[in-house]
Amino acid sequence: MSGSLLGAKSVIVTGGGRGLGREMSLALLAAGASVTAAARSADQLDSLAEAAKPLPGSLQTITADIRLADDCAKIVAAANAAFGAVHVLINNAGLTMAYIYPGRHLRQDTPKFWEVSDATVEDVMATNFLGADRLVRMVAADMVAQGWGRIISLTTKIEIMNRAASAPYGGSKAALEMTSEVWMKDLEGTGVTVNVLNPGAADTDGFASREERELVAKKMPLIDPARIGAPVVWLASDASDGVTGRRFDTEFWEPGADAEEQAKRTGSPMGFDLKTE
């Protein structure tokens, strides 16, 4: 990727310290972006900063918890202070099934929604939906004023959202995707686009523990998390001007291939088909 492709872009990546967020942060930095990476773990952010040293982009890291309104404001303020604007917001931070049902791939039975505590449901909704929604509302007006912006959120496959044993993860991602469709409609004609990425079953701790991933990998291939780099860089760039209201299945995006062709091949309308027979 060209180190100048995103040279004028300031990007916020939540959950930027590990897994998919780390890979997106590094890909954006390699393309020359100025990245504000937020995460709850200072150690993960330190590791990211070390990996980013050879890359042409500029990185600042900030320890923050997007469940907290003050921390969301702190992230946005830090990006504006360091880089003068927020051009791209990537809502990546999330609590996954690995958090809700630890060890679920090692169980002989299927987890049930009534096993989940109030605290877990609240944490998942606050991280996966409320924090993302809050951040979008904090940056949207400035994006509209500057006439250009990108809101990119990570969701999941629709069949994951509503399958058995997916609560409350599935519901939180369904809320994020449906609300993304509303954002897209409200932002029509402003130069600010809204899209979602589905990374697939990525080989990260966010998907499952190492022991569980070794077991799952015997039944299905796990996706290299670095594959999300190419689509997120394209979506964050001027090359995707006018592309909005789309979901991209990044597990099928071929690295190194023409981005526009890959976008056509892996993209589909965002949201859900509510038509009835």
PASEBA-1860 file (N, C-alpha, C; in nm, 3 decimals):
! residues 277
1> MSGSLLGA> 0.084/-0.119/0.000/0.000/0.000/0.000/0.087/0.124/0.000 ~ 0.045/0.224/-0.073/0.121/0.347/-0.079/0.118/0.421/0.053 ~ 0.235/0.469/0.096/0.243/0.543/0.220/0.179/0.680/0.213 ~ 0.141/0.726/0.094/0.078/0.858/0.080/-0.071/0.849/0.052 ~ -0.127/0.730/0.041/-0.267/0.714/0.006/-0.358/0.784/0.104 ~ -0.327/0.776/0.233/-0.410/0.836/0.337/-0.336/0.946/0.412 ~ -0.241/1.010/0.346/-0.154/1.105/0.414/-0.224/1.223/0.476 ~ -0.342/1.258/0.430/-0.413/1.374/0.485/-0.527/1.333/0.577
9> KSVIVTGG> -0.539/1.205/0.608/-0.655/1.156/0.681/-0.623/1.127/0.828 ~ -0.711/1.177/0.915/-0.705/1.149/1.058/-0.811/1.044/1.090 ~ -0.767/0.933/1.149/-0.854/0.817/1.169/-0.856/0.776/1.316 ~ -0.975/0.756/1.371/-0.990/0.697/1.504/-1.021/0.548/1.486 ~ -0.948/0.464/1.557/-0.975/0.320/1.560/-1.000/0.280/1.704 ~ -1.121/0.238/1.736/-1.146/0.189/1.871/-1.110/0.041/1.879 ~ -1.072/-0.002/1.998/-1.024/-0.139/2.011/-0.900/-0.162/1.928 ~ -0.814/-0.058/1.920/-0.700/-0.061/1.829/-0.578/-0.135/1.879
17> GRGLGREM> -0.585/-0.191/2.000/-0.465/-0.249/2.058/-0.438/-0.394/2.023 ~ -0.540/-0.465/1.976/-0.519/-0.608/1.950/-0.608/-0.654/1.835 ~ -0.581/-0.774/1.788/-0.668/-0.839/1.690/-0.693/-0.756/1.567 ~ -0.819/-0.748/1.527/-0.858/-0.676/1.406/-0.825/-0.527/1.416 ~ -0.844/-0.468/1.533/-0.814/-0.327/1.550/-0.667/-0.296/1.532 ~ -0.583/-0.383/1.582/-0.438/-0.365/1.563/-0.403/-0.375/1.415 ~ -0.459/-0.475/1.346/-0.428/-0.492/1.204/-0.478/-0.374/1.121 ~ -0.595/-0.322/1.154/-0.644/-0.205/1.082/-0.557/-0.084/1.109
25> SLALLAAG> -0.518/-0.064/1.234/-0.433/0.050/1.268/-0.301/0.043/1.190 ~ -0.240/-0.073/1.185/-0.112/-0.088/1.114/-0.129/-0.067/0.964 ~ -0.238/-0.118/0.907/-0.261/-0.099/0.763/-0.285/0.049/0.731 ~ -0.358/0.117/0.814/-0.383/0.260/0.793/-0.255/0.341/0.807 ~ -0.173/0.307/0.904/-0.043/0.374/0.922/0.048/0.347/0.804 ~ 0.045/0.225/0.752/0.127/0.192/0.635/0.085/0.274/0.514 ~ -0.043/0.314/0.510/-0.094/0.396/0.400/-0.078/0.545/0.429 ~ -0.013/0.579/0.540/0.019/0.718/0.569/-0.078/0.793/0.656
33> ASVTAAAR> -0.180/0.727/0.708/-0.280/0.796/0.789/-0.224/0.839/0.924 ~ -0.293/0.936/0.983/-0.268/0.974/1.123/-0.374/0.904/1.206 ~ -0.330/0.812/1.291/-0.422/0.721/1.360/-0.424/0.750/1.509 ~ -0.544/0.765/1.563/-0.566/0.767/1.707/-0.623/0.631/1.744 ~ -0.542/0.547/1.807/-0.585/0.412/1.844/-0.622/0.412/1.991 ~ -0.744/0.371/2.020/-0.794/0.369/2.157/-0.816/0.225/2.200 ~ -0.784/0.195/2.325/-0.807/0.062/2.381/-0.804/0.072/2.532 ~ -0.853/-0.031/2.598/-0.852/-0.031/2.744/-0.718/-0.075/2.801
41> SADQLDSL> -0.639/-0.146/2.722/-0.512/-0.201/2.770/-0.395/-0.116/2.725 ~ -0.326/-0.056/2.821/-0.207/0.022/2.788/-0.097/-0.066/2.732 ~ -0.086/-0.189/2.781/0.018/-0.281/2.731/-0.004/-0.312/2.583 ~ -0.128/-0.335/2.543/-0.156/-0.362/2.402/-0.122/-0.241/2.316 ~ -0.152/-0.123/2.365/-0.121/-0.002/2.289/0.028/0.021/2.279 ~ 0.102/-0.013/2.385/0.248/-0.003/2.379/0.304/-0.096/2.273 ~ 0.248/-0.216/2.263/0.293/-0.312/2.162/0.261/-0.260/2.023 ~ 0.144/-0.200/2.005/0.108/-0.141/1.876/0.206/-0.030/1.839
49> AEAAKPLP> 0.237/0.055/1.934/0.328/0.167/1.907/0.465/0.116/1.863 ~ 0.511/0.009/1.922/0.640/-0.049/1.885/0.634/-0.101/1.741 ~ 0.526/-0.172/1.708/0.511/-0.227/1.573/0.496/-0.116/1.468 ~ 0.445/-0.002/1.509/0.418/0.107/1.414/0.540/0.193/1.383 ~ 0.649/0.177/1.456/0.764/0.267/1.440/0.817/0.277/1.297 ~ 0.825/0.167/1.221/0.879/0.180/1.084/0.780/0.237/0.983 ~ 0.655/0.256/1.021/0.551/0.291/0.924/0.543/0.442/0.904 ~ 0.501/0.487/0.785/0.505/0.629/0.753/0.400/0.715/0.821
57> GSLQTITA> 0.290/0.656/0.865/0.185/0.734/0.929/0.221/0.778/1.069 ~ 0.135/0.860/1.128/0.154/0.910/1.264/0.055/0.840/1.357 ~ 0.103/0.798/1.472/0.020/0.725/1.568/0.019/0.795/1.702 ~ -0.100/0.811/1.758/-0.111/0.840/1.900/-0.203/0.735/1.961 ~ -0.171/0.693/2.081/-0.253/0.593/2.148/-0.317/0.656/2.270 ~ -0.432/0.608/2.305/-0.504/0.662/2.420/-0.577/0.549/2.492 ~ -0.553/0.537/2.620/-0.621/0.437/2.700/-0.760/0.489/2.735 ~ -0.862/0.418/2.692/-0.998/0.466/2.710/-1.095/0.349/2.705
65> DIRLADDC> -1.211/0.370/2.765/-1.318/0.271/2.769/-1.441/0.335/2.705 ~ -1.481/0.289/2.588/-1.589/0.356/2.516/-1.725/0.335/2.581 ~ -1.733/0.254/2.685/-1.858/0.246/2.762/-1.884/0.375/2.839 ~ -1.780/0.457/2.855/-1.788/0.580/2.934/-1.794/0.701/2.842 ~ -1.893/0.788/2.864/-1.909/0.906/2.780/-1.787/0.996/2.785 ~ -1.730/1.014/2.903/-1.613/1.102/2.914/-1.495/1.048/2.836 ~ -1.480/0.915/2.834/-1.369/0.857/2.759/-1.390/0.871/2.609 ~ -1.514/0.860/2.564/-1.542/0.883/2.421/-1.504/1.026/2.383
73> AKIVAAAN> -1.544/1.121/2.467/-1.510/1.260/2.440/-1.359/1.281/2.441 ~ -1.291/1.209/2.528/-1.145/1.219/2.537/-1.078/1.169/2.408 ~ -1.130/1.062/2.351/-1.075/1.009/2.226/-1.089/1.111/2.113 ~ -1.208/1.165/2.098/-1.233/1.261/1.991/-1.149/1.386/2.011 ~ -1.142/1.435/2.134/-1.062/1.555/2.161/-0.915/1.531/2.131 ~ -0.865/1.413/2.163/-0.724/1.381/2.138/-0.694/1.379/1.988 ~ -0.785/1.321/1.908/-0.765/1.318/1.763/-0.766/1.458/1.704 ~ -0.859/1.541/1.750/-0.865/1.678/1.699/-0.743/1.759/1.741
81> AAFGAVHV> -0.697/1.739/1.864/-0.583/1.815/1.914/-0.455/1.777/1.841 ~ -0.436/1.648/1.817/-0.312/1.601/1.756/-0.311/1.620/1.605 ~ -0.426/1.600/1.540/-0.427/1.593/1.394/-0.522/1.694/1.327 ~ -0.589/1.775/1.407/-0.666/1.885/1.353/-0.806/1.854/1.306 ~ -0.842/1.728/1.304/-0.975/1.690/1.254/-0.993/1.540/1.279 ~ -1.116/1.495/1.257/-1.145/1.351/1.248/-1.210/1.329/1.112 ~ -1.142/1.257/1.026/-1.196/1.227/0.893/-1.264/1.090/0.888 ~ -1.212/0.997/0.967/-1.260/0.859/0.962/-1.277/0.807/1.104
89> LINNAGLT> -1.392/0.747/1.131/-1.416/0.678/1.258/-1.439/0.531/1.230 ~ -1.359/0.446/1.292/-1.375/0.301/1.277/-1.421/0.244/1.411 ~ -1.546/0.201/1.413/-1.604/0.140/1.533/-1.571/-0.009/1.534 ~ -1.459/-0.040/1.598/-1.412/-0.178/1.601/-1.426/-0.241/1.739 ~ -1.410/-0.162/1.845/-1.411/-0.218/1.981/-1.538/-0.298/2.004 ~ -1.522/-0.416/2.060/-1.640/-0.499/2.084/-1.612/-0.611/2.181 ~ -1.718/-0.653/2.248/-1.713/-0.772/2.332/-1.784/-0.883/2.257 ~ -1.715/-0.995/2.241/-1.762/-1.101/2.152/-1.813/-1.221/2.231
97> MAYIYPGR> -1.844/-1.326/2.156/-1.890/-1.449/2.220/-1.785/-1.508/2.314 ~ -1.659/-1.479/2.288/-1.554/-1.528/2.376/-1.567/-1.468/2.516 ~ -1.621/-1.347/2.523/-1.646/-1.281/2.652/-1.776/-1.330/2.714 ~ -1.877/-1.350/2.632/-2.010/-1.386/2.683/-2.014/-1.531/2.730 ~ -1.960/-1.620/2.649/-1.960/-1.763/2.681/-1.817/-1.817/2.673 ~ -1.733/-1.788/2.770/-1.594/-1.839/2.765/-1.593/-1.991/2.755 ~ -1.509/-2.041/2.663/-1.497/-2.186/2.648/-1.614/-2.252/2.578 ~ -1.696/-2.175/2.506/-1.817/-2.232/2.446/-1.785/-2.340/2.344
105> HLRQDTPK> -1.670/-2.330/2.275/-1.636/-2.431/2.174/-1.588/-2.562/2.237 ~ -1.564/-2.558/2.368/-1.522/-2.680/2.438/-1.640/-2.750/2.505 ~ -1.757/-2.685/2.503/-1.874/-2.741/2.568/-1.940/-2.848/2.482 ~ -2.006/-2.941/2.548/-2.080/-3.045/2.478/-2.224/-3.003/2.451 ~ -2.271/-2.899/2.523/-2.407/-2.851/2.504/-2.404/-2.713/2.441 ~ -2.520/-2.659/2.409/-2.530/-2.527/2.349/-2.561/-2.424/2.457 ~ -2.483/-2.317/2.467/-2.513/-2.214/2.567/-2.651/-2.153/2.545 ~ -2.714/-2.111/2.653/-2.847/-2.051/2.645/-2.844/-1.907/2.694
113> FWEVSDAT> -2.932/-1.825/2.638/-2.930/-1.683/2.670/-2.956/-1.655/2.817 ~ -3.030/-1.744/2.884/-3.061/-1.717/3.025/-2.941/-1.742/3.118 ~ -2.835/-1.794/3.063/-2.712/-1.809/3.142/-2.638/-1.677/3.160 ~ -2.671/-1.579/3.078/-2.595/-1.454/3.074/-2.646/-1.358/3.181 ~ -2.554/-1.296/3.252/-2.590/-1.205/3.360/-2.630/-1.068/3.306 ~ -2.701/-0.991/3.390/-2.735/-0.853/3.354/-2.609/-0.773/3.322 ~ -2.506/-0.791/3.404/-2.383/-0.714/3.387/-2.319/-0.742/3.252 ~ -2.322/-0.869/3.209/-2.264/-0.904/3.081/-2.344/-0.844/2.966
121> VEDVMATN> -2.476/-0.853/2.972/-2.560/-0.793/2.869/-2.534/-0.643/2.860 ~ -2.528/-0.577/2.974/-2.505/-0.432/2.975/-2.369/-0.397/2.918 ~ -2.266/-0.475/2.953/-2.132/-0.450/2.900/-2.128/-0.465/2.748 ~ -2.192/-0.571/2.698/-2.190/-0.597/2.554/-2.263/-0.487/2.478 ~ -2.381/-0.450/2.524/-2.456/-0.345/2.455/-2.385/-0.210/2.464 ~ -2.326/-0.182/2.580/-2.257/-0.054/2.598/-2.133/-0.044/2.510 ~ -2.064/-0.154/2.489/-1.942/-0.154/2.408/-1.975/-0.164/2.259 ~ -2.056/-0.261/2.224/-2.080/-0.291/2.082/-2.174/-0.193/2.014
129> FLGADRLV> -2.265/-0.133/2.092/-2.360/-0.041/2.029/-2.354/0.100/2.087 ~ -2.374/0.115/2.217/-2.388/0.249/2.273/-2.261/0.332/2.256 ~ -2.145/0.272/2.278/-2.021/0.346/2.261/-2.000/0.390/2.118 ~ -2.029/0.300/2.024/-2.016/0.334/1.883/-2.113/0.445/1.845 ~ -2.236/0.433/1.889/-2.337/0.534/1.860/-2.296/0.670/1.916 ~ -2.244/0.669/2.036/-2.200/0.795/2.100/-2.088/0.861/2.021 ~ -1.991/0.782/1.980/-1.878/0.837/1.904/-1.923/0.894/1.770 ~ -2.013/0.825/1.704/-2.064/0.876/1.576/-2.133/1.010/1.597
137> RMVAADMV> -2.214/1.020/1.701/-2.282/1.146/1.726/-2.184/1.258/1.761 ~ -2.070/1.223/1.818/-1.970/1.323/1.853/-1.894/1.377/1.732 ~ -1.878/1.296/1.628/-1.796/1.338/1.514/-1.878/1.377/1.391 ~ -2.005/1.340/1.386/-2.081/1.356/1.262/-2.094/1.501/1.218 ~ -2.125/1.592/1.310/-2.147/1.732/1.271/-2.022/1.792/1.210 ~ -1.905/1.762/1.268/-1.780/1.814/1.212/-1.750/1.753/1.076 ~ -1.782/1.625/1.059/-1.762/1.563/0.928/-1.850/1.630/0.824 ~ -1.975/1.657/0.860/-2.065/1.724/0.767/-2.011/1.864/0.733
145> AQGWGRII> -1.963/1.935/0.833/-1.912/2.070/0.811/-1.791/2.070/0.718 ~ -1.706/1.966/0.727/-1.588/1.961/0.640/-1.620/1.899/0.505 ~ -1.742/1.846/0.490/-1.786/1.795/0.360/-1.727/1.661/0.322 ~ -1.668/1.591/0.417/-1.606/1.461/0.386/-1.591/1.383/0.517 ~ -1.623/1.256/0.512/-1.605/1.173/0.631/-1.638/1.028/0.601 ~ -1.587/0.944/0.688/-1.612/0.800/0.675/-1.650/0.745/0.814 ~ -1.763/0.677/0.819/-1.802/0.603/0.939/-1.804/0.455/0.900 ~ -1.718/0.379/0.964/-1.700/0.237/0.930/-1.717/0.157/1.058
153> SLTTKIEI> -1.808/0.062/1.058/-1.834/-0.018/1.177/-1.821/-0.166/1.146 ~ -1.768/-0.240/1.241/-1.758/-0.385/1.224/-1.882/-0.451/1.282 ~ -1.950/-0.528/1.198/-2.066/-0.602/1.245/-2.038/-0.752/1.228 ~ -2.134/-0.826/1.181/-2.114/-0.969/1.159/-2.217/-1.016/1.058 ~ -2.212/-1.142/1.021/-2.308/-1.196/0.927/-2.448/-1.197/0.990 ~ -2.548/-1.175/0.908/-2.685/-1.174/0.958/-2.721/-1.308/1.020 ~ -2.671/-1.417/0.962/-2.703/-1.548/1.018/-2.634/-1.572/1.152 ~ -2.534/-1.492/1.185/-2.473/-1.496/1.319/-2.558/-1.413/1.416
161> MNRAASAP> -2.613/-1.303/1.366/-2.690/-1.214/1.454/-2.810/-1.284/1.517 ~ -2.875/-1.374/1.441/-3.001/-1.430/1.491/-2.996/-1.581/1.513 ~ -2.879/-1.639/1.515/-2.874/-1.783/1.537/-2.884/-1.814/1.686 ~ -2.910/-1.940/1.718/-2.914/-1.983/1.857/-2.780/-1.955/1.926 ~ -2.787/-1.925/2.054/-2.669/-1.902/2.137/-2.587/-1.781/2.093 ~ -2.653/-1.682/2.032/-2.580/-1.563/1.990/-2.610/-1.440/2.075 ~ -2.702/-1.453/2.170/-2.739/-1.337/2.253/-2.636/-1.314/2.363 ~ -2.609/-1.186/2.396/-2.662/-1.063/2.334/-2.573/-1.009/2.223
169> YGGSKAAL> -2.470/-1.083/2.185/-2.378/-1.037/2.081/-2.452/-1.007/1.951 ~ -2.533/-1.103/1.906/-2.603/-1.085/1.779/-2.692/-0.962/1.780 ~ -2.764/-0.943/1.890/-2.852/-0.828/1.899/-2.777/-0.696/1.899 ~ -2.661/-0.694/1.963/-2.582/-0.570/1.966/-2.531/-0.534/1.827 ~ -2.491/-0.633/1.749/-2.443/-0.607/1.614/-2.558/-0.574/1.519 ~ -2.673/-0.636/1.541/-2.791/-0.602/1.461/-2.830/-0.456/1.486 ~ -2.825/-0.413/1.611/-2.856/-0.274/1.643/-2.758/-0.180/1.576 ~ -2.629/-0.216/1.577/-2.528/-0.131/1.515/-2.548/-0.123/1.364
177> EMTSEVWM> -2.579/-0.235/1.301/-2.596/-0.231/1.156/-2.722/-0.157/1.115 ~ -2.833/-0.180/1.185/-2.956/-0.110/1.150/-2.942/0.040/1.175 ~ -2.875/0.078/1.283/-2.853/0.219/1.310/-2.758/0.279/1.207 ~ -2.663/0.201/1.160/-2.575/0.248/1.052/-2.656/0.284/0.928 ~ -2.761/0.208/0.902/-2.846/0.238/0.787/-2.917/0.372/0.807 ~ -2.960/0.399/0.930/-3.022/0.528/0.960/-2.921/0.641/0.944 ~ -2.799/0.622/0.996/-2.694/0.725/0.979/-2.672/0.753/0.830 ~ -2.665/0.648/0.752/-2.642/0.664/0.608/-2.750/0.751/0.545
185> KDLEGTGV> -2.874/0.726/0.581/-2.985/0.801/0.523/-2.982/0.947/0.570 ~ -2.952/0.970/0.697/-2.947/1.106/0.749/-2.830/1.185/0.691 ~ -2.724/1.115/0.649/-2.603/1.181/0.598/-2.600/1.189/0.446 ~ -2.705/1.146/0.382/-2.708/1.146/0.235/-2.681/1.285/0.180 ~ -2.589/1.293/0.085/-2.558/1.418/0.019/-2.461/1.509/0.092 ~ -2.407/1.462/0.204/-2.316/1.546/0.285/-2.169/1.522/0.255 ~ -2.138/1.414/0.182/-1.998/1.376/0.164/-1.948/1.280/0.270 ~ -2.035/1.246/0.366/-1.999/1.151/0.472/-2.065/1.018/0.440
193> TVNVLNPG> -1.986/0.913/0.432/-2.039/0.782/0.398/-2.040/0.691/0.520 ~ -2.127/0.591/0.514/-2.143/0.495/0.624/-2.143/0.355/0.565 ~ -2.053/0.272/0.611/-2.045/0.134/0.563/-2.009/0.042/0.679 ~ -2.030/-0.088/0.659/-1.994/-0.185/0.761/-1.905/-0.294/0.701 ~ -1.822/-0.350/0.787/-1.733/-0.460/0.750/-1.768/-0.583/0.831 ~ -1.773/-0.696/0.765/-1.787/-0.824/0.832/-1.656/-0.901/0.814 ~ -1.579/-0.919/0.922/-1.447/-0.981/0.907/-1.447/-1.132/0.896 ~ -1.560/-1.197/0.925/-1.559/-1.342/0.929/-1.499/-1.395/1.057
201> AADTDGFA> -1.476/-1.524/1.063/-1.421/-1.588/1.184/-1.270/-1.567/1.185 ~ -1.228/-1.457/1.244/-1.086/-1.421/1.242/-1.009/-1.497/1.350 ~ -0.886/-1.527/1.319/-0.799/-1.603/1.410/-0.742/-1.508/1.516 ~ -0.830/-1.466/1.609/-0.792/-1.373/1.714/-0.851/-1.418/1.847 ~ -0.800/-1.362/1.955/-0.855/-1.391/2.087/-1.000/-1.345/2.098 ~ -1.036/-1.243/2.019/-1.174/-1.196/2.022/-1.272/-1.301/1.973 ~ -1.227/-1.389/1.885/-1.313/-1.497/1.837/-1.324/-1.609/1.941 ~ -1.209/-1.650/1.992/-1.207/-1.758/2.092/-1.065/-1.772/2.146
209> SREERELV> -1.051/-1.848/2.252/-0.919/-1.873/2.308/-0.835/-1.954/2.209 ~ -0.705/-1.955/2.230/-0.616/-2.031/2.142/-0.656/-2.178/2.139 ~ -0.686/-2.236/2.254/-0.726/-2.377/2.259/-0.852/-2.401/2.176 ~ -0.948/-2.311/2.189/-1.072/-2.326/2.112/-1.049/-2.307/1.963 ~ -0.964/-2.212/1.927/-0.938/-2.187/1.785/-0.871/-2.307/1.720 ~ -0.784/-2.373/1.792/-0.722/-2.494/1.738/-0.826/-2.602/1.711 ~ -0.927/-2.608/1.797/-1.034/-2.705/1.778/-1.123/-2.665/1.660 ~ -1.160/-2.538/1.653/-1.246/-2.489/1.546/-1.178/-2.504/1.410
217> AKKMPLID> -1.047/-2.479/1.407/-0.972/-2.483/1.281/-0.973/-2.622/1.217 ~ -1.003/-2.724/1.294/-1.014/-2.858/1.238/-1.144/-2.876/1.160 ~ -1.240/-2.786/1.184/-1.371/-2.797/1.119/-1.391/-2.692/1.010 ~ -1.324/-2.577/1.025/-1.343/-2.467/0.931/-1.219/-2.378/0.933 ~ -1.187/-2.315/0.821/-1.070/-2.227/0.821/-1.098/-2.098/0.897 ~ -1.000/-2.052/0.971/-1.008/-1.923/1.037/-0.936/-1.819/0.951 ~ -0.983/-1.696/0.958/-0.935/-1.591/0.869/-0.817/-1.519/0.932 ~ -0.712/-1.497/0.852/-0.600/-1.415/0.896/-0.652/-1.274/0.921
225> PARIGAPV> -0.639/-1.220/1.043/-0.694/-1.087/1.071/-0.634/-0.976/0.984 ~ -0.515/-0.998/0.929/-0.451/-0.896/0.845/-0.529/-0.872/0.715 ~ -0.617/-0.963/0.679/-0.695/-0.948/0.555/-0.787/-0.826/0.559 ~ -0.817/-0.778/0.679/-0.907/-0.664/0.687/-0.838/-0.533/0.650 ~ -0.705/-0.535/0.639/-0.630/-0.414/0.611/-0.665/-0.349/0.479 ~ -0.667/-0.427/0.371/-0.691/-0.371/0.238/-0.829/-0.306/0.226 ~ -0.937/-0.374/0.266/-1.068/-0.308/0.253/-1.084/-0.184/0.340 ~ -1.027/-0.185/0.461/-1.046/-0.068/0.547/-0.968/0.051/0.494
233> VWLASDAS> -0.850/0.029/0.436/-0.774/0.139/0.376/-0.850/0.196/0.257 ~ -0.906/0.109/0.173/-0.983/0.158/0.058/-1.104/0.239/0.102 ~ -1.177/0.189/0.202/-1.295/0.260/0.249/-1.259/0.395/0.311 ~ -1.142/0.404/0.372/-1.099/0.527/0.438/-1.044/0.630/0.340 ~ -1.027/0.592/0.214/-0.961/0.678/0.117/-1.060/0.749/0.025 ~ -1.008/0.844/-0.052/-1.090/0.913/-0.151/-1.139/0.819/-0.261 ~ -1.073/0.705/-0.278/-1.111/0.611/-0.383/-1.252/0.556/-0.363 ~ -1.302/0.560/-0.239/-1.436/0.507/-0.213/-1.542/0.615/-0.207
241> DGVTGRRF> -1.511/0.735/-0.258/-1.610/0.843/-0.261/-1.740/0.793/-0.325 ~ -1.850/0.824/-0.260/-1.981/0.785/-0.312/-2.027/0.647/-0.273 ~ -1.938/0.566/-0.214/-1.977/0.431/-0.171/-2.033/0.442/-0.030 ~ -2.160/0.415/-0.015/-2.223/0.426/0.116/-2.337/0.327/0.127 ~ -2.369/0.290/0.249/-2.477/0.194/0.272/-2.445/0.053/0.229 ~ -2.317/0.016/0.235/-2.273/-0.116/0.190/-2.211/-0.195/0.305 ~ -2.223/-0.326/0.296/-2.149/-0.415/0.387/-2.053/-0.495/0.301 ~ -1.932/-0.515/0.355/-1.829/-0.586/0.281/-1.783/-0.706/0.362
249> DTEFWEPG> -1.792/-0.824/0.300/-1.744/-0.947/0.363/-1.595/-0.959/0.336 ~ -1.516/-0.910/0.430/-1.374/-0.895/0.405/-1.298/-1.027/0.402 ~ -1.359/-1.134/0.448/-1.291/-1.263/0.441/-1.274/-1.307/0.295 ~ -1.353/-1.250/0.205/-1.343/-1.286/0.063/-1.268/-1.181/-0.019 ~ -1.219/-1.077/0.045/-1.145/-0.971/-0.024/-1.002/-1.018/-0.046 ~ -0.962/-1.034/-0.172/-0.831/-1.090/-0.203/-0.721/-0.985/-0.185 ~ -0.623/-1.012/-0.101/-0.514/-0.916/-0.081/-0.439/-0.889/-0.211 ~ -0.409/-0.762/-0.235/-0.332/-0.724/-0.352/-0.412/-0.709/-0.480
257> ADAEEQAK> -0.539/-0.746/-0.479/-0.621/-0.735/-0.599/-0.679/-0.594/-0.610 ~ -0.733/-0.561/-0.728/-0.791/-0.429/-0.752/-0.904/-0.403/-0.653 ~ -0.894/-0.291/-0.582/-0.988/-0.263/-0.472/-1.131/-0.246/-0.521 ~ -1.149/-0.174/-0.629/-1.285/-0.151/-0.677/-1.351/-0.281/-0.721 ~ -1.274/-0.367/-0.785/-1.328/-0.496/-0.824/-1.363/-0.581/-0.702 ~ -1.276/-0.576/-0.601/-1.302/-0.651/-0.478/-1.425/-0.598/-0.406 ~ -1.442/-0.465/-0.408/-1.558/-0.405/-0.344/-1.687/-0.450/-0.411 ~ -1.686/-0.456/-0.544/-1.804/-0.503/-0.616/-1.832/-0.649/-0.585
265> RTGSPMGF> -1.726/-0.728/-0.575/-1.742/-0.872/-0.557/-1.786/-0.908/-0.416 ~ -1.738/-0.835/-0.316/-1.765/-0.872/-0.177/-1.871/-0.787/-0.110 ~ -1.922/-0.684/-0.180/-2.018/-0.592/-0.120/-2.162/-0.631/-0.143 ~ -2.248/-0.584/-0.054/-2.393/-0.603/-0.065/-2.460/-0.490/0.012 ~ -2.589/-0.470/-0.004/-2.655/-0.363/0.070/-2.646/-0.385/0.220 ~ -2.622/-0.278/0.292/-2.617/-0.282/0.438/-2.758/-0.303/0.494 ~ -2.767/-0.359/0.612/-2.895/-0.374/0.680/-2.961/-0.505/0.644 ~ -3.094/-0.509/0.660/-3.168/-0.633/0.644/-3.278/-0.616/0.540
273> DLKTE> -3.305/-0.721/0.470/-3.413/-0.721/0.371/-3.544/-0.745/0.444 ~ -3.626/-0.643/0.455/-3.751/-0.652/0.530/-3.872/-0.678/0.440 ~ -3.846/-0.703/0.311/-3.958/-0.730/0.221/-4.026/-0.861/0.254 ~ -4.154/-0.866/0.237/-4.228/-0.989/0.260/-4.284/-1.041/0.128 ~ -4.313/-1.168/0.127/-4.369/-1.230/0.003/-4.510/-1.175/-0.023
END
